[in-house]
Amino acid sequence: MKFTETILKGSYVIDLTPFYDNRGGFARTFCKKEFQQIGHAKEFVQLNQSYNTTKGTIRGMHYQVPPYSEIKLIRCIRGAVYDVIIDIRKNSPTFLQHISIELSAENKKMIYVPEGFLHGFQTLEDNSELVYHHTEYFNPEADAGMNYIDPAFNIKWPLQTTIISDKDKNNKLIDNTFKGI
């Protein structure tokens, strides 16, 4: 694996280094020793899979409030998505800044999302699937989100939105009382 830190401190794009032979391919997607080199010390306690049938679907922007903040490791295993993370850490020099990356089954990239970030994505192909590793269990009382079209983020979603949950569509916009987590 190759770890490349993004402009948002603590977040990484991870390129897998597959091995190919006449059988096909093999790639390691997690190695505790390699992740320790970027400062990862927490245990992944929950793995989730997201299946999305329709191109243009948006899921996001999600996070869990402290003390249930979580690190996420996200990989697309089928299709392709436009993945977005936003820094909402109070006192961070990149507060409210975001990055986006295409994750796809073809490019085999992963994104490492530290605590204190929003996460969301838009599907670029029908039948796209993602696998998420989480360092915290899902806690409905800690589940939170912000609006995916908030002007404060200025995200340029690549496609027209085709499907979005009522919950995600109705997340509030940031106001001047939000100071981060």
HELIX and SHEET records of a PDB file:
HELIX    1   1 LYS A   32  GLN A   36  1                                   5    
HELIX    2   2 ASP A  166  LYS A  169  1                                   4    
SHEET    1   A 6 LYS A   2  GLU A   5  0                                        
SHEET    2   A 6 TYR A  12  ASP A  15 -1                                        
SHEET    3   A 6 LYS A 109  VAL A 113 -1                                        
SHEET    4   A 6 LYS A  72  ARG A  78 -1                                        
SHEET    5   A 6 SER A 128  HIS A 134 -1                                        
SHEET    6   A 6 GLN A  46  ASN A  52 -1                                        
SHEET    1   B 2 PHE A  19  ASP A  21  0                                        
SHEET    2   B 2 GLY A  24  PHE A  26 -1                                        
SHEET    1   C 5 HIS A  98  SER A 104  0                                        
SHEET    2   C 5 ALA A  80  ASP A  87 -1                                        
SHEET    3   C 5 PHE A 117  THR A 123 -1                                        
SHEET    4   C 5 ILE A  58  GLN A  64 -1                                        
SHEET    5   C 5 ASP A 143  GLY A 145 -1                                        
END                                                                             
